[in-house]
């Protein structure tokens, strides 16, 4: 983990951290290549408008938001990542004071949609960021028009920049994503092991990320490679 709420600036005492494995280089795009390219451009200062990402759970929204945070910070930009569904973020007044940042990433927007105090705080932040020349990156499970927002002006502003609906990876891409995560940890997943494994596990990124954590720990403890017999033992013990 790295300091994650406010990167490139003073750390705020909310205890929110970013994963080291949510960098844009670690994001396997599959059908979401255009969204990834726009996220990269925004993080590097080559994209001037805001960005909105919609999609179901485990389609990569949080990964892209945290990836933008990592990349923008590496460029020396002031960036904040604010996951609105976290208990630490239940006070809409916490949105005040971010207009001086270059990039503010707001995750789980659907968790506060329909709450007037939050929508007013979001509207103020939007206007303040626009006046200051900063950018906002939003993520929610639905596009702005489907969020049941109370403030029509907020909905129109959320939709003012590009809106991408992220699509889930297919099985081949999921297998490659698992292989990439394991490779980052120094583990090689042979082709036959990957095919065997992907027929027997839940095929979504949340489950595969947890599996990568488990395989990393057990492989290190047992000092064994990711062979089919070892994988069979791991799954039998689950």
C-alpha positions as CSV (number, residue, x, y, z in Angstrom):
1,X,0.0,0.0,0.0
2,X,1.0,3.6,-0.4
3,X,-0.3,6.8,1.0
4,X,-3.5,7.1,-0.9
5,X,-6.0,9.8,-0.1
6,X,-3.9,12.8,-1.0
7,X,-1.0,12.1,-3.3
8,X,1.5,14.8,-4.1
9,X,0.2,16.8,-1.2
10,X,-0.4,16.6,2.5
11,X,-1.9,13.3,3.7
12,X,-5.3,13.7,5.3
13,X,-6.2,11.5,8.4
14,X,-8.8,9.3,6.7
15,X,-6.7,6.2,6.6
16,X,-7.5,5.5,2.9
17,X,-4.8,3.8,0.9
18,X,-4.1,2.9,-2.7
19,X,-3.1,-0.6,-3.7
20,X,0.3,-0.9,-5.3
21,X,-1.3,-3.2,-7.9
22,X,-3.8,-0.7,-9.3
23,X,-1.4,1.2,-11.6
24,X,-2.5,1.9,-15.2
25,X,0.3,-0.4,-16.5
26,X,-1.3,-3.2,-14.6
27,X,-4.8,-2.7,-16.1
28,X,-5.5,-5.3,-18.9
29,X,-7.9,-3.3,-21.1
30,X,-9.7,-6.0,-23.1
31,X,-12.7,-4.2,-24.6
32,X,-11.9,-1.0,-22.5
33,X,-8.8,0.2,-24.4
34,X,-10.3,3.6,-25.2
35,X,-11.2,4.3,-21.5
36,X,-7.6,3.3,-20.5
37,X,-6.1,5.6,-23.2
38,X,-8.2,8.5,-21.9
39,X,-7.3,7.8,-18.3
40,X,-3.6,7.8,-19.2
41,X,-4.0,11.1,-21.2
42,X,-5.8,12.7,-18.3
43,X,-3.2,11.6,-15.7
44,X,-0.4,13.0,-17.8
45,X,-2.2,16.3,-18.4
46,X,-2.9,15.6,-22.1
47,X,-6.7,15.5,-21.6
48,X,-8.4,18.7,-20.5
49,X,-12.0,17.6,-19.7
50,X,-13.4,15.4,-16.9
51,X,-13.9,11.7,-17.2
52,X,-16.8,9.4,-16.1
53,X,-16.5,5.6,-15.8
54,X,-19.6,3.4,-15.5
55,X,-19.8,-0.3,-15.1
56,X,-20.8,-3.3,-13.0
57,X,-18.7,-4.5,-10.1
58,X,-15.3,-6.0,-11.0
59,X,-15.1,-4.2,-14.4
60,X,-12.1,-2.2,-13.3
61,X,-13.5,1.2,-12.3
62,X,-11.6,1.5,-9.1
63,X,-8.4,0.2,-10.7
64,X,-8.6,3.0,-13.3
65,X,-9.3,5.7,-10.7
66,X,-6.5,4.5,-8.5
67,X,-4.3,4.1,-11.6
68,X,-4.9,7.7,-12.5
69,X,-4.0,8.7,-9.0
70,X,-0.7,6.9,-9.2
71,X,0.2,8.2,-12.6
72,X,-0.8,11.8,-12.0
73,X,1.2,11.8,-8.7
74,X,4.2,10.4,-10.5
75,X,4.0,13.4,-12.9
76,X,4.2,15.7,-9.9
77,X,0.5,16.6,-10.0
78,X,-1.6,17.1,-6.9
79,X,-4.2,14.3,-6.9
80,X,-6.8,12.9,-4.4
81,X,-8.7,9.6,-4.5
82,X,-12.0,9.7,-2.6
83,X,-14.0,6.5,-2.3
84,X,-17.5,7.8,-1.4
85,X,-18.8,4.4,-0.2
86,X,-16.2,4.1,2.6
87,X,-17.4,4.9,6.2
88,X,-14.6,7.5,6.4
89,X,-16.3,9.5,3.7
90,X,-19.9,9.8,5.1
91,X,-19.8,13.6,5.7
92,X,-20.4,15.6,2.5
93,X,-18.3,18.4,4.0
94,X,-15.3,16.3,3.3
95,X,-15.6,17.3,-0.3
96,X,-14.7,20.9,0.6
97,X,-11.2,22.2,0.0
98,X,-10.1,20.0,-2.9
99,X,-10.3,22.6,-5.7
100,X,-6.6,23.4,-5.4
101,X,-5.8,19.9,-6.6
102,X,-5.0,19.1,-10.2
103,X,-7.0,15.8,-10.2
104,X,-9.7,14.5,-7.9
105,X,-11.0,11.0,-8.4
106,X,-14.4,10.2,-6.9
107,X,-15.3,6.5,-6.7
108,X,-18.6,4.8,-5.9
109,X,-20.7,7.9,-6.9
110,X,-23.9,5.8,-6.7
111,X,-23.5,5.5,-3.0
112,X,-24.4,9.1,-2.5
113,X,-26.8,9.7,-5.4
114,X,-30.2,10.9,-4.3
115,X,-28.8,12.5,-1.1
116,X,-29.3,16.3,-1.5
117,X,-26.5,17.3,0.8
118,X,-24.0,15.2,-1.1
119,X,-25.2,16.3,-4.5
120,X,-24.9,20.0,-3.5
121,X,-21.4,19.3,-2.3
122,X,-20.5,17.5,-5.5
123,X,-21.9,20.4,-7.6
124,X,-19.8,22.9,-5.6
125,X,-16.7,20.8,-6.0
126,X,-17.4,20.5,-9.8
127,X,-17.8,24.3,-10.2
128,X,-14.8,25.0,-8.0
129,X,-12.6,22.5,-9.9
130,X,-13.7,24.0,-13.2
131,X,-12.9,27.5,-12.1
132,X,-9.5,26.4,-10.8
133,X,-8.6,24.4,-13.9
134,X,-8.6,21.0,-12.2
135,X,-10.1,17.8,-13.4
136,X,-12.5,15.3,-11.9
137,X,-12.7,11.5,-12.6
138,X,-15.9,9.9,-11.6
139,X,-16.9,6.2,-11.3
140,X,-20.3,4.7,-10.6
141,X,-22.3,1.6,-11.5
142,X,-24.5,3.5,-13.9
143,X,-24.1,6.5,-16.3
144,X,-25.2,9.9,-15.0
145,X,-28.6,9.7,-16.6
146,X,-29.4,6.5,-14.7
147,X,-28.2,7.6,-11.2
148,X,-31.6,9.1,-10.1
149,X,-29.9,12.3,-9.1
150,X,-31.9,15.1,-7.4
151,X,-30.1,17.9,-9.1
152,X,-30.6,18.0,-12.9
153,X,-27.7,20.5,-13.2
154,X,-25.3,17.9,-11.5
155,X,-26.4,15.2,-13.9
156,X,-25.7,17.4,-16.9
157,X,-22.3,18.3,-15.6
158,X,-21.3,14.7,-14.9
159,X,-22.2,13.9,-18.5
160,X,-20.3,16.9,-19.9
161,X,-17.1,14.9,-20.5
162,X,-16.7,11.5,-22.0
163,X,-18.6,8.7,-20.4
164,X,-17.3,5.2,-20.8
165,X,-19.2,2.0,-19.8
166,X,-16.6,-0.5,-18.9
167,X,-17.2,-4.1,-20.1
168,X,-16.1,-7.2,-18.3
169,X,-13.1,-9.2,-19.6
170,X,-13.7,-12.4,-21.4
171,X,-12.2,-15.7,-20.1
172,X,-9.0,-15.4,-22.1
173,X,-8.4,-11.8,-20.9
174,X,-9.2,-12.8,-17.3
175,X,-6.6,-15.6,-17.5
176,X,-4.0,-13.1,-18.9
177,X,-4.9,-10.6,-16.1
178,X,-4.2,-13.3,-13.5
179,X,-1.0,-14.2,-15.2
180,X,0.1,-10.6,-15.2
181,X,-0.7,-10.2,-11.5
182,X,1.3,-13.3,-10.6
183,X,4.2,-12.2,-12.8
184,X,4.4,-8.9,-10.9
185,X,5.0,-11.0,-7.8
186,X,7.7,-13.1,-9.5
187,X,5.4,-16.1,-10.1
188,X,5.1,-17.9,-13.5
189,X,1.8,-19.5,-14.4
190,X,2.4,-22.1,-17.1
191,X,-0.2,-22.3,-20.0
192,X,-1.5,-25.7,-18.9
193,X,-1.8,-24.6,-15.3
194,X,-3.7,-21.5,-16.4
195,X,-6.2,-23.4,-18.6
196,X,-6.7,-25.9,-15.8
197,X,-7.2,-23.2,-13.2
198,X,-9.6,-21.0,-15.2
199,X,-12.0,-24.0,-15.6
200,X,-12.3,-24.3,-11.9
201,X,-12.4,-20.8,-10.3
202,X,-14.8,-17.9,-10.3
203,X,-14.0,-15.8,-13.3
204,X,-14.2,-12.2,-12.2
205,X,-11.4,-9.8,-11.2
206,X,-12.2,-9.6,-7.5
207,X,-12.1,-13.4,-7.2
208,X,-8.9,-13.7,-9.3
209,X,-7.2,-10.9,-7.3
210,X,-7.9,-12.8,-4.0
211,X,-6.7,-16.0,-5.7
212,X,-3.4,-14.3,-6.8
213,X,-2.9,-13.2,-3.1
214,X,-3.5,-16.8,-2.0
215,X,-1.2,-18.4,-4.6
216,X,1.5,-15.9,-3.8
217,X,1.4,-16.7,-0.1
218,X,1.1,-20.5,-0.5
219,X,3.7,-20.8,-3.2
220,X,6.2,-18.9,-1.1
221,X,5.4,-20.9,2.0
222,X,5.6,-24.3,0.2
223,X,8.5,-23.2,-2.1
224,X,6.6,-24.7,-5.0
225,X,5.8,-23.6,-8.5
226,X,2.3,-23.2,-9.9
227,X,2.0,-26.7,-11.2
228,X,-1.4,-28.4,-11.7
229,X,-0.8,-30.7,-8.7
230,X,0.0,-27.7,-6.5
231,X,-3.0,-25.8,-7.8
232,X,-5.3,-28.8,-7.2
233,X,-4.0,-29.0,-3.6
234,X,-4.7,-25.2,-3.1
235,X,-8.3,-25.5,-4.4
236,X,-9.0,-28.6,-2.4
237,X,-7.9,-26.7,0.8
238,X,-10.2,-23.7,0.0
